[in-house]
Amino acid sequence: MKKNGAIYLISSRTKLLKKCLNNLFKYWNYQFDYPVYVHYWNNIYSKKFINEVNKEISRNIYFHQIDYETPTNIKENEMYYNKTNLKYVRESFSKKRIGYLHMCRFATNLTSYGKRGCIIDKLKKYDYLMKIDDDSGFLKKIDFDLFEKLDKHPYVTAYTWNTFNYTHKETRINLWNFYNNYLKKFKYVPKFEPLANAIINKDEMTMHKLNWSSGNLNLFNIKFFLDKPWNEYLNELNNFGGDFKYRWGDIETIGLFAYTHFDKPILDLNLRNTGHYINKIDSSFSVMAPSPHSKYNLHNSIILTIYHLIKFLFKKILIFFKSVFRRKKITKFRD
């Protein structure tokens, strides 16, 4: 029996969206035709494009332009892109990427229906929600209903990961302190025992090495996110503003909530390792999402589009020469 579910995404990669939606229906959603709600900032999708999507893929795909704004409780000098003492900011996060911070607010605010910069109010009627990124997608047929996994698990993901490097460290600044203060304020003890022990032992690294959700394909049983713990947690997050100040993403923010309050925090479907799913469509346009601010919109900028195309081709050439070198090395070893 079909579930009361829907799929949603925030889209700014105009060159990739149709491919993402095509693969979504071709390899999975053709069996169920769950409604898809495309959220986007600014007027980047024309009526012609929307009609093409509805005609070529499904009439059950809906486009919604949403408003956005920087929260009034965050000062300009507090914004993440101003933290130029961080290597990641200096190299990869100028003010042109402010759109990513808006996306973090959108993704973390899972149940803030109809609020500025968040999912639309129409999604309130669904019991199950799937979030997918517009530069990811399915590669092989999946013959079961992904939403059925939410009958026994509140939080499901395409795959999990637990790598840690300087970019993760520099995008989780103050997250450990925030989390500790949250637990103390509401007198919670994490249900995930290793995390509970990490709090006692002041072991921040345990948090960094948790098995996090993919982020680009997550499913939620909404009834687990409509109770008091989630509402107070989300209120604390928004008041603190870690998304705009430190680039905290929904992977970590929703993930920590799951490890704190759920007996089974995250179900890993392992779809990437089985070849059913890819987190980044192989394209130059999946390198970086455009900003919602029109003057920074990468897809409207010929120069930046060419730049990312060259970067993409250089990556492919580098991979080719590495494989050639590796074959020569093996041949020489055998000789």
ZARORO-270556 format. One record per residue (C-alpha): residue number from 1; x, y, z; residue in one letter. Coordinates in steps of 0.1 Angstrom, whole numbers. Layout:
! ZARORO-270556
> NUM  X  Y  Z  A
...
***
This chain:
! ZARORO-270556
> 1  0  0  0  M
> 2  13  34  -10  K
> 3  25  56  19  K
> 4  14  91  27  N
> 5  48  104  16  G
> 6  63  131  -5  A
> 7  97  141  -19  I
> 8  112  175  -17  Y
> 9  144  193  -26  L
> 10  159  228  -28  I
> 11  172  234  -63  S
> 12  196  259  -78  S
> 13  215  237  -103  R
> 14  193  244  -133  T
> 15  215  224  -155  K
> 16  211  192  -134  L
> 17  176  192  -121  L
> 18  159  175  -150  K
> 19  185  147  -150  K
> 20  180  142  -112  C
> 21  142  140  -116  L
> 22  145  118  -146  N
> 23  166  93  -127  N
> 24  144  95  -97  L
> 25  113  84  -117  F
> 26  131  61  -141  K
> 27  147  39  -114  Y
> 28  123  42  -85  W
> 29  93  66  -84  N
> 30  77  54  -116  Y
> 31  62  26  -95  Q
> 32  46  49  -69  F
> 33  45  84  -84  D
> 34  50  101  -51  Y
> 35  46  139  -54  P
> 36  78  159  -58  V
> 37  81  195  -45  Y
> 38  109  215  -60  V
> 39  118  245  -39  H
> 40  139  273  -54  Y
> 41  150  309  -48  W
> 42  146  337  -73  N
> 43  130  333  -107  N
> 44  153  306  -122  I
> 45  127  282  -136  Y
> 46  105  294  -164  S
> 47  70  282  -171  K
> 48  84  266  -203  K
> 49  109  246  -183  F
> 50  83  235  -157  I
> 51  59  225  -184  N
> 52  86  204  -200  E
> 53  93  186  -167  V
> 54  56  179  -162  N
> 55  52  166  -197  K
> 56  84  146  -200  E
> 57  87  132  -165  I
> 58  55  135  -143  S
> 59  26  158  -137  R
> 60  31  151  -100  N
> 61  61  174  -99  I
> 62  54  209  -84  Y
> 63  76  240  -84  F
> 64  76  265  -56  H
> 65  96  297  -55  Q
> 66  103  306  -18  I
> 67  116  337  -1  D
> 68  148  339  20  Y
> 69  165  362  43  E
> 70  194  363  67  T
> 71  181  359  103  P
> 72  179  392  121  T
> 73  197  377  152  N
> 74  229  372  132  I
> 75  252  402  125  K
> 76  271  406  93  E
> 77  305  402  110  N
> 78  293  369  124  E
> 79  286  353  91  M
> 80  307  322  82  Y
> 81  323  337  51  Y
> 82  339  364  72  N
> 83  360  339  92  K
> 84  390  342  70  T
> 85  413  328  97  N
> 86  399  294  85  L
> 87  416  277  56  K
> 88  383  264  43  Y
> 89  368  299  42  V
> 90  399  314  25  R
> 91  400  287  -2  E
> 92  364  277  -7  S
> 93  339  299  10  F
> 94  336  336  0  S
> 95  305  357  3  K
> 96  294  344  -31  K
> 97  285  312  -13  R
> 98  260  327  11  I
> 99  233  306  -7  G
> 100  248  275  10  Y
> 101  241  290  44  L
> 102  205  296  33  H
> 103  204  260  22  M
> 104  217  248  56  C
> 105  188  267  73  R
> 106  163  252  49  F
> 107  176  216  54  A
> 108  178  217  92  T
> 109  143  232  96  N
> 110  126  200  87  L
> 111  92  209  102  T
> 112  92  247  98  S
> 113  64  245  73  Y
> 114  57  278  55  G
> 115  83  298  73  K
> 116  106  321  53  R
> 117  133  301  36  G
> 118  118  267  47  C
> 119  97  240  32  I
> 120  63  250  20  I
> 121  32  246  41  D
> 122  17  219  17  K
> 123  42  194  30  L
> 124  25  194  64  K
> 125  -1  169  53  K
> 126  25  141  47  Y
> 127  36  115  73  D
> 128  68  107  55  Y
> 129  92  130  37  L
> 130  122  123  15  M
> 131  149  149  8  K
> 132  171  146  -22  I
> 133  197  169  -37  D
> 134  194  182  -72  D
> 135  229  170  -82  D
> 136  224  134  -70  S
> 137  203  105  -82  G
> 138  195  69  -87  F
> 139  215  47  -111  L
> 140  198  13  -110  K
> 141  162  1  -104  K
> 142  150  -1  -68  I
> 143  120  -24  -66  D
> 144  108  -16  -31  F
> 145  92  14  -15  D
> 146  119  33  4  L
> 147  92  49  26  F
> 148  84  14  40  E
> 149  117  15  58  K
> 150  103  43  80  L
> 151  77  20  96  D
> 152  104  8  120  K
> 153  130  36  117  H
> 154  125  73  122  P
> 155  155  83  100  Y
> 156  168  65  69  V
> 157  196  74  45  T
> 158  211  63  12  A
> 159  245  56  29  Y
> 160  265  67  59  T
> 161  301  80  63  W
> 162  324  89  91  N
> 163  356  105  76  T
> 164  371  135  93  F
> 165  394  162  80  N
> 166  401  199  84  Y
> 167  370  209  64  T
> 168  347  190  88  H
> 169  365  205  117  K
> 170  361  240  103  E
> 171  324  235  96  T
> 172  316  222  131  R
> 173  331  250  151  I
> 174  313  253  185  N
> 175  289  224  176  L
> 176  303  203  205  W
> 177  299  231  230  N
> 178  264  239  217  F
> 179  254  202  220  Y
> 180  268  199  256  N
> 181  249  230  267  N
> 182  217  217  250  Y
> 183  220  184  270  L
> 184  226  203  303  K
> 185  198  228  297  K
> 186  171  201  291  F
> 187  187  173  312  K
> 188  190  148  284  Y
> 189  214  118  281  V
> 190  221  105  246  P
> 191  205  72  239  K
> 192  235  62  218  F
> 193  259  49  245  E
> 194  292  59  229  P
> 195  280  95  226  L
> 196  268  95  262  A
> 197  302  83  273  N
> 198  319  109  251  A
> 199  299  136  270  I
> 200  312  122  303  I
> 201  348  119  291  N
> 202  347  153  272  K
> 203  357  134  241  D
> 204  347  156  211  E
> 205  363  133  186  M
> 206  336  107  192  T
> 207  311  132  178  M
> 208  332  138  147  H
> 209  335  101  140  K
> 210  298  92  142  L
> 211  282  75  113  N
> 212  265  105  96  W
> 213  237  103  71  S
> 214  244  109  34  S
> 215  226  142  36  G
> 216  218  141  -1  N
> 217  192  114  2  L
> 218  174  112  36  N
> 219  140  100  46  L
> 220  121  110  77  F
> 221  92  96  97  N
> 222  77  130  106  I
> 223  58  119  137  K
> 224  92  115  154  F
> 225  100  152  146  F
> 226  68  168  159  L
> 227  72  162  196  D
> 228  86  185  223  K
> 229  123  174  221  P
> 230  126  182  184  W
> 231  108  215  187  N
> 232  129  227  216  E
> 233  161  215  199  Y
> 234  152  233  166  L
> 235  144  264  186  N
> 236  179  263  202  E
> 237  196  257  169  L
> 238  179  287  152  N
> 239  185  310  181  N
> 240  222  301  182  F
> 241  225  305  144  G
> 242  252  279  139  G
> 243  242  274  103  D
> 244  250  310  93  F
> 245  278  315  118  K
> 246  297  282  113  Y
> 247  281  265  83  R
> 248  266  237  104  W
> 249  247  214  81  G
> 250  216  192  85  D
> 251  238  161  85  I
> 252  253  171  118  E
> 253  224  189  134  T
> 254  196  164  126  I
> 255  222  136  131  G
> 256  230  147  167  L
> 257  193  148  175  F
> 258  188  113  162  A
> 259  218  99  182  Y
> 260  203  116  213  T
> 261  166  107  211  H
> 262  162  76  189  F
> 263  168  40  199  D
> 264  178  33  163  K
> 265  194  66  152  P
> 266  200  61  114  I
> 267  192  32  91  L
> 268  219  29  63  D
> 269  204  15  30  L
> 270  239  12  15  N
> 271  227  23  -19  L
> 272  259  39  -30  R
> 273  281  8  -24  N
> 274  256  -14  -43  T
> 275  257  10  -73  G
> 276  220  21  -70  H
> 277  227  57  -61  Y
> 278  253  84  -67  I
> 279  258  114  -44  N
> 280  272  137  -72  K
> 281  261  134  -108  I
> 282  292  133  -130  D
> 283  290  168  -143  S
> 284  309  201  -141  S
> 285  277  217  -128  F
> 286  277  196  -96  S
> 287  309  212  -84  V
> 288  293  241  -65  M
> 289  257  252  -61  A
> 290  249  287  -73  P
> 291  239  314  -48  S
> 292  203  325  -46  P
> 293  215  360  -51  H
> 294  211  367  -88  S
> 295  243  386  -92  K
> 296  263  356  -79  Y
> 297  243  330  -98  N
> 298  269  307  -113  L
> 299  246  294  -141  H
> 300  240  330  -152  N
> 301  277  336  -153  S
> 302  295  325  -185  I
> 303  329  330  -170  I
> 304  322  309  -139  L
> 305  305  282  -159  T
> 306  336  279  -182  I
> 307  358  278  -151  Y
> 308  340  249  -136  H
> 309  339  231  -169  L
> 310  377  234  -172  I
> 311  381  223  -136  K
> 312  359  192  -144  F
> 313  378  184  -176  L
> 314  411  188  -158  F
> 315  400  163  -131  K
> 316  390  138  -158  K
> 317  424  142  -176  I
> 318  443  138  -143  L
> 319  424  105  -136  I
> 320  432  93  -171  F
> 321  470  99  -168  F
> 322  470  84  -133  K
> 323  455  52  -147  S
> 324  480  51  -176  V
> 325  509  56  -152  F
> 326  495  29  -129  R
> 327  493  4  -158  R
> 328  528  12  -169  K
> 329  541  7  -134  K
> 330  524  -27  -131  I
> 331  537  -37  -166  T
> 332  573  -27  -155  K
> 333  569  -46  -123  F
> 334  558  -77  -141  R
> 335  587  -74  -166  D
***
